Amino acid sequence: MSAKNKQSNLIVDDVEELENEIDEEEEETDLAVSSNRGITAPKGRATPGRRTQEVEEEKSETGIVSTVTSPFRSIGEYWEGVRSELQKVIWPTREETQRLAIIVLVVTILASLVLGALSLIFNAIIAAGLSTPIVFGVILALAVIGFVIYLRTANRGSRLF
């Protein structure tokens, strides 16, 4: 037998021993669990869900489920659920609401100013490019050079060029 076959046989033997040990441990834990708990006989039927229990309760109360009132009853149950969930909400104080509203307004105003300035800049560039086409060539060359510089500085660990 070659050394490789001997080594693989040893590994297979080790794996089998570990599997046997795990099986023995599982049997011991199964015995311990089953001796601690009593085993009950199966019911022989599935446990009914809540929805079917509610319908059966309605049938037992009224004799039959009314097709006219059941949609209104479900709408009422919906609003009861909404009301109970709203009671669980922790509402912010007046000061917190004012502070957060101010933050939202400031960020919105700043974002609109920045976007407006960018719009004016690009509008001026396009207007200049339409009047003299050489401007587009210069802007394109500057954009390509800026992109190459960005790639070189962003990927210092891995060289692209």
PyMOL commands that set and color helices and strands:
alter all, ss='L'
color gray80, all
select helices_A, chain A and resi 3-36+50-62+70-88+94-131+134-154
alter helices_A, ss='H'
color red, helices_A
deselect
rebuild
show_as cartoon
